[in-house]
């Protein structure tokens, strides 16, 4: 049995998060009660915008950028391809939903991947985020440089899931819950924070893929026994006048036991966090419905701060 997703718009949409009806939530409160660093005195964070990224600091990752700025980080937008000199200007590199020239090509050239890998090995920190097709295939070569494979399709769990943001009365099997109660939120400095006030108890993701967990890595958002992946099949592209229609077929369900939607690892002198879903790090509105850090009842906002604390080796975050 196959699951089929149909994308039909005037300009090819490569992610549900790229549609014009979705925007940053201007009412999201990005204030931080107890900043980790003095204002604008913290580590330098570069949010990539040079790889056809769906999420950038000036767009739908604006709430995330403002949140970490209020935590004391210095935030810049990365407008250049990855080179050694370019990465030397930051401490933490954030790459979210980068895209290739087409839906089947990688977002990064091999020399860029080598530069990022060597930069992390020497002490840099990377937050790499890529969710459902086609972002997984675009980011997979960079993720694999650190030993983390991407499913590249869609991950579902009809047991550990939350109500749909569009229809609160309906459970959505791709809106996943990781909590202390269901045992899918693993012990790690990222989930512990700097004490009870910063602990993460419940994380919600909004339609993502899955990640492999290499030896020595921690799956802090681990998938349960009822989770399964649907890997992407070759898409069919049809052009009708000025419109492009992409028919994406996902394969039969495969167990996702042992996989995760959030992985942290030490790599040489550096650190890496890979997330398999992008909306949890932002606050968005779509057709009047909220999804991301602005959805009540989740700790996605604190998770974002704790990830940056761990990557920047903030003294309270297990550095």
RODOSE-977180 format. One record per residue (C-alpha): x, y, z; residue number from 1. Coordinates in steps of 0.1 Angstrom, whole numbers. Layout:
N
{X=X&Y=Y&Z=Z&pos=NUM};
...
***
This chain:
319
{X=0&Y=0&Z=0&pos=1};
{X=13&Y=34&Z=-9&pos=2};
{X=7&Y=69&Z=5&pos=3};
{X=4&Y=96&Z=-22&pos=4};
{X=10&Y=133&Z=-17&pos=5};
{X=0&Y=157&Z=-44&pos=6};
{X=15&Y=192&Z=-47&pos=7};
{X=-1&Y=215&Z=-72&pos=8};
{X=7&Y=252&Z=-73&pos=9};
{X=18&Y=278&Z=-98&pos=10};
{X=54&Y=276&Z=-86&pos=11};
{X=65&Y=242&Z=-73&pos=12};
{X=62&Y=241&Z=-35&pos=13};
{X=90&Y=220&Z=-20&pos=14};
{X=76&Y=219&Z=15&pos=15};
{X=43&Y=225&Z=33&pos=16};
{X=62&Y=252&Z=52&pos=17};
{X=69&Y=271&Z=20&pos=18};
{X=34&Y=279&Z=10&pos=19};
{X=23&Y=315&Z=8&pos=20};
{X=-4&Y=310&Z=34&pos=21};
{X=22&Y=303&Z=61&pos=22};
{X=40&Y=331&Z=78&pos=23};
{X=59&Y=339&Z=110&pos=24};
{X=36&Y=346&Z=139&pos=25};
{X=40&Y=383&Z=147&pos=26};
{X=23&Y=378&Z=181&pos=27};
{X=48&Y=353&Z=193&pos=28};
{X=65&Y=365&Z=225&pos=29};
{X=103&Y=359&Z=220&pos=30};
{X=113&Y=375&Z=254&pos=31};
{X=137&Y=356&Z=276&pos=32};
{X=134&Y=361&Z=314&pos=33};
{X=170&Y=351&Z=323&pos=34};
{X=193&Y=354&Z=292&pos=35};
{X=222&Y=331&Z=290&pos=36};
{X=245&Y=359&Z=279&pos=37};
{X=246&Y=397&Z=283&pos=38};
{X=227&Y=414&Z=254&pos=39};
{X=247&Y=410&Z=221&pos=40};
{X=277&Y=396&Z=240&pos=41};
{X=270&Y=359&Z=234&pos=42};
{X=284&Y=335&Z=207&pos=43};
{X=279&Y=343&Z=170&pos=44};
{X=251&Y=324&Z=153&pos=45};
{X=248&Y=323&Z=116&pos=46};
{X=215&Y=313&Z=101&pos=47};
{X=221&Y=301&Z=65&pos=48};
{X=202&Y=318&Z=37&pos=49};
{X=225&Y=309&Z=8&pos=50};
{X=210&Y=275&Z=-1&pos=51};
{X=175&Y=283&Z=-12&pos=52};
{X=165&Y=278&Z=24&pos=53};
{X=128&Y=278&Z=32&pos=54};
{X=135&Y=291&Z=67&pos=55};
{X=157&Y=322&Z=72&pos=56};
{X=162&Y=348&Z=99&pos=57};
{X=144&Y=374&Z=78&pos=58};
{X=115&Y=350&Z=71&pos=59};
{X=98&Y=322&Z=90&pos=60};
{X=128&Y=317&Z=113&pos=61};
{X=124&Y=353&Z=124&pos=62};
{X=108&Y=342&Z=158&pos=63};
{X=137&Y=318&Z=164&pos=64};
{X=163&Y=345&Z=155&pos=65};
{X=146&Y=370&Z=178&pos=66};
{X=144&Y=344&Z=207&pos=67};
{X=180&Y=336&Z=206&pos=68};
{X=190&Y=373&Z=202&pos=69};
{X=171&Y=380&Z=234&pos=70};
{X=191&Y=352&Z=250&pos=71};
{X=222&Y=372&Z=242&pos=72};
{X=234&Y=356&Z=210&pos=73};
{X=247&Y=377&Z=181&pos=74};
{X=227&Y=366&Z=150&pos=75};
{X=236&Y=370&Z=114&pos=76};
{X=222&Y=358&Z=81&pos=77};
{X=246&Y=337&Z=61&pos=78};
{X=244&Y=349&Z=25&pos=79};
{X=274&Y=330&Z=11&pos=80};
{X=282&Y=294&Z=3&pos=81};
{X=302&Y=276&Z=29&pos=82};
{X=339&Y=283&Z=29&pos=83};
{X=365&Y=282&Z=56&pos=84};
{X=368&Y=320&Z=59&pos=85};
{X=330&Y=324&Z=59&pos=86};
{X=325&Y=299&Z=88&pos=87};
{X=353&Y=314&Z=108&pos=88};
{X=330&Y=344&Z=114&pos=89};
{X=305&Y=323&Z=135&pos=90};
{X=304&Y=300&Z=165&pos=91};
{X=272&Y=282&Z=156&pos=92};
{X=259&Y=275&Z=121&pos=93};
{X=222&Y=269&Z=117&pos=94};
{X=209&Y=254&Z=84&pos=95};
{X=172&Y=248&Z=81&pos=96};
{X=154&Y=232&Z=51&pos=97};
{X=180&Y=240&Z=25&pos=98};
{X=171&Y=230&Z=-11&pos=99};
{X=190&Y=219&Z=-42&pos=100};
{X=184&Y=233&Z=-77&pos=101};
{X=157&Y=206&Z=-82&pos=102};
{X=138&Y=184&Z=-57&pos=103};
{X=162&Y=155&Z=-64&pos=104};
{X=196&Y=173&Z=-60&pos=105};
{X=217&Y=180&Z=-29&pos=106};
{X=217&Y=215&Z=-14&pos=107};
{X=255&Y=215&Z=-8&pos=108};
{X=285&Y=210&Z=-30&pos=109};
{X=310&Y=184&Z=-19&pos=110};
{X=336&Y=211&Z=-11&pos=111};
{X=311&Y=228&Z=12&pos=112};
{X=304&Y=196&Z=31&pos=113};
{X=341&Y=190&Z=36&pos=114};
{X=345&Y=226&Z=49&pos=115};
{X=316&Y=222&Z=74&pos=116};
{X=328&Y=188&Z=86&pos=117};
{X=364&Y=201&Z=91&pos=118};
{X=351&Y=233&Z=108&pos=119};
{X=330&Y=212&Z=133&pos=120};
{X=359&Y=188&Z=139&pos=121};
{X=381&Y=219&Z=148&pos=122};
{X=355&Y=232&Z=174&pos=123};
{X=325&Y=246&Z=155&pos=124};
{X=289&Y=238&Z=162&pos=125};
{X=262&Y=228&Z=137&pos=126};
{X=224&Y=228&Z=140&pos=127};
{X=212&Y=210&Z=108&pos=128};
{X=174&Y=208&Z=103&pos=129};
{X=157&Y=190&Z=74&pos=130};
{X=122&Y=176&Z=74&pos=131};
{X=100&Y=157&Z=49&pos=132};
{X=106&Y=153&Z=12&pos=133};
{X=124&Y=169&Z=-6&pos=134};
{X=144&Y=186&Z=22&pos=135};
{X=158&Y=153&Z=35&pos=136};
{X=174&Y=143&Z=2&pos=137};
{X=188&Y=179&Z=-2&pos=138};
{X=205&Y=178&Z=33&pos=139};
{X=213&Y=141&Z=35&pos=140};
{X=249&Y=143&Z=22&pos=141};
{X=258&Y=169&Z=49&pos=142};
{X=241&Y=148&Z=76&pos=143};
{X=258&Y=117&Z=64&pos=144};
{X=292&Y=134&Z=68&pos=145};
{X=286&Y=131&Z=106&pos=146};
{X=273&Y=95&Z=104&pos=147};
{X=236&Y=104&Z=105&pos=148};
{X=213&Y=90&Z=78&pos=149};
{X=180&Y=106&Z=69&pos=150};
{X=149&Y=87&Z=60&pos=151};
{X=141&Y=115&Z=36&pos=152};
{X=103&Y=107&Z=36&pos=153};
{X=76&Y=111&Z=62&pos=154};
{X=74&Y=96&Z=97&pos=155};
{X=41&Y=87&Z=114&pos=156};
{X=30&Y=75&Z=148&pos=157};
{X=-7&Y=70&Z=154&pos=158};
{X=-1&Y=64&Z=191&pos=159};
{X=23&Y=91&Z=202&pos=160};
{X=7&Y=120&Z=183&pos=161};
{X=-11&Y=152&Z=189&pos=162};
{X=-43&Y=169&Z=176&pos=163};
{X=-40&Y=185&Z=142&pos=164};
{X=-33&Y=222&Z=144&pos=165};
{X=-59&Y=227&Z=116&pos=166};
{X=-85&Y=205&Z=132&pos=167};
{X=-81&Y=202&Z=170&pos=168};
{X=-107&Y=174&Z=171&pos=169};
{X=-86&Y=152&Z=149&pos=170};
{X=-54&Y=134&Z=159&pos=171};
{X=-27&Y=138&Z=133&pos=172};
{X=-3&Y=109&Z=130&pos=173};
{X=26&Y=131&Z=116&pos=174};
{X=23&Y=156&Z=145&pos=175};
{X=44&Y=137&Z=170&pos=176};
{X=48&Y=140&Z=208&pos=177};
{X=80&Y=133&Z=227&pos=178};
{X=74&Y=136&Z=264&pos=179};
{X=85&Y=123&Z=298&pos=180};
{X=52&Y=105&Z=301&pos=181};
{X=56&Y=85&Z=269&pos=182};
{X=93&Y=79&Z=275&pos=183};
{X=104&Y=93&Z=242&pos=184};
{X=122&Y=123&Z=256&pos=185};
{X=157&Y=111&Z=265&pos=186};
{X=180&Y=123&Z=292&pos=187};
{X=205&Y=148&Z=279&pos=188};
{X=218&Y=183&Z=288&pos=189};
{X=195&Y=196&Z=260&pos=190};
{X=164&Y=182&Z=277&pos=191};
{X=176&Y=189&Z=312&pos=192};
{X=186&Y=225&Z=307&pos=193};
{X=201&Y=244&Z=336&pos=194};
{X=177&Y=231&Z=362&pos=195};
{X=139&Y=226&Z=367&pos=196};
{X=131&Y=260&Z=352&pos=197};
{X=147&Y=250&Z=319&pos=198};
{X=138&Y=213&Z=317&pos=199};
{X=120&Y=201&Z=287&pos=200};
{X=90&Y=179&Z=294&pos=201};
{X=70&Y=178&Z=261&pos=202};
{X=81&Y=184&Z=225&pos=203};
{X=58&Y=184&Z=195&pos=204};
{X=70&Y=181&Z=159&pos=205};
{X=49&Y=190&Z=129&pos=206};
{X=54&Y=165&Z=100&pos=207};
{X=90&Y=154&Z=97&pos=208};
{X=112&Y=125&Z=87&pos=209};
{X=135&Y=102&Z=108&pos=210};
{X=172&Y=101&Z=116&pos=211};
{X=196&Y=72&Z=122&pos=212};
{X=216&Y=73&Z=154&pos=213};
{X=253&Y=66&Z=150&pos=214};
{X=274&Y=51&Z=179&pos=215};
{X=282&Y=77&Z=206&pos=216};
{X=252&Y=100&Z=196&pos=217};
{X=222&Y=107&Z=218&pos=218};
{X=187&Y=104&Z=204&pos=219};
{X=170&Y=130&Z=226&pos=220};
{X=138&Y=128&Z=206&pos=221};
{X=136&Y=91&Z=200&pos=222};
{X=109&Y=74&Z=180&pos=223};
{X=88&Y=47&Z=197&pos=224};
{X=78&Y=12&Z=188&pos=225};
{X=47&Y=24&Z=170&pos=226};
{X=65&Y=49&Z=147&pos=227};
{X=71&Y=41&Z=110&pos=228};
{X=87&Y=57&Z=80&pos=229};
{X=74&Y=60&Z=45&pos=230};
{X=103&Y=66&Z=22&pos=231};
{X=99&Y=87&Z=-9&pos=232};
{X=96&Y=71&Z=-43&pos=233};
{X=106&Y=88&Z=-76&pos=234};
{X=82&Y=117&Z=-81&pos=235};
{X=62&Y=123&Z=-112&pos=236};
{X=63&Y=159&Z=-125&pos=237};
{X=35&Y=171&Z=-148&pos=238};
{X=34&Y=206&Z=-163&pos=239};
{X=1&Y=220&Z=-173&pos=240};
{X=4&Y=255&Z=-188&pos=241};
{X=20&Y=277&Z=-162&pos=242};
{X=15&Y=252&Z=-134&pos=243};
{X=38&Y=225&Z=-122&pos=244};
{X=23&Y=195&Z=-104&pos=245};
{X=44&Y=170&Z=-85&pos=246};
{X=29&Y=137&Z=-76&pos=247};
{X=50&Y=122&Z=-48&pos=248};
{X=45&Y=86&Z=-38&pos=249};
{X=57&Y=73&Z=-4&pos=250};
{X=65&Y=36&Z=0&pos=251};
{X=50&Y=10&Z=23&pos=252};
{X=55&Y=17&Z=61&pos=253};
{X=88&Y=6&Z=76&pos=254};
{X=94&Y=4&Z=114&pos=255};
{X=113&Y=34&Z=127&pos=256};
{X=124&Y=17&Z=160&pos=257};
{X=158&Y=28&Z=169&pos=258};
{X=156&Y=61&Z=150&pos=259};
{X=149&Y=96&Z=161&pos=260};
{X=138&Y=131&Z=152&pos=261};
{X=165&Y=148&Z=173&pos=262};
{X=201&Y=136&Z=176&pos=263};
{X=231&Y=152&Z=194&pos=264};
{X=267&Y=142&Z=191&pos=265};
{X=302&Y=153&Z=198&pos=266};
{X=324&Y=154&Z=167&pos=267};
{X=361&Y=160&Z=172&pos=268};
{X=362&Y=193&Z=192&pos=269};
{X=328&Y=204&Z=179&pos=270};
{X=292&Y=195&Z=184&pos=271};
{X=263&Y=187&Z=161&pos=272};
{X=225&Y=186&Z=165&pos=273};
{X=204&Y=173&Z=137&pos=274};
{X=166&Y=177&Z=138&pos=275};
{X=142&Y=159&Z=114&pos=276};
{X=115&Y=186&Z=115&pos=277};
{X=118&Y=223&Z=110&pos=278};
{X=86&Y=239&Z=124&pos=279};
{X=93&Y=231&Z=160&pos=280};
{X=120&Y=257&Z=159&pos=281};
{X=98&Y=285&Z=147&pos=282};
{X=63&Y=300&Z=154&pos=283};
{X=41&Y=302&Z=124&pos=284};
{X=5&Y=309&Z=113&pos=285};
{X=-13&Y=290&Z=85&pos=286};
{X=-49&Y=297&Z=76&pos=287};
{X=-54&Y=311&Z=111&pos=288};
{X=-39&Y=281&Z=129&pos=289};
{X=-6&Y=282&Z=149&pos=290};
{X=22&Y=256&Z=147&pos=291};
{X=56&Y=256&Z=162&pos=292};
{X=68&Y=272&Z=194&pos=293};
{X=35&Y=292&Z=196&pos=294};
{X=13&Y=262&Z=201&pos=295};
{X=2&Y=260&Z=238&pos=296};
{X=13&Y=230&Z=259&pos=297};
{X=47&Y=222&Z=243&pos=298};
{X=82&Y=231&Z=254&pos=299};
{X=96&Y=236&Z=218&pos=300};
{X=106&Y=272&Z=228&pos=301};
{X=127&Y=259&Z=257&pos=302};
{X=141&Y=232&Z=235&pos=303};
{X=154&Y=258&Z=210&pos=304};
{X=172&Y=277&Z=238&pos=305};
{X=186&Y=245&Z=253&pos=306};
{X=199&Y=233&Z=219&pos=307};
{X=218&Y=266&Z=214&pos=308};
{X=231&Y=265&Z=250&pos=309};
{X=245&Y=230&Z=244&pos=310};
{X=260&Y=239&Z=210&pos=311};
{X=276&Y=271&Z=224&pos=312};
{X=289&Y=253&Z=255&pos=313};
{X=270&Y=276&Z=279&pos=314};
{X=284&Y=267&Z=313&pos=315};
{X=250&Y=254&Z=326&pos=316};
{X=243&Y=232&Z=297&pos=317};
{X=268&Y=203&Z=303&pos=318};
{X=297&Y=220&Z=286&pos=319};
***
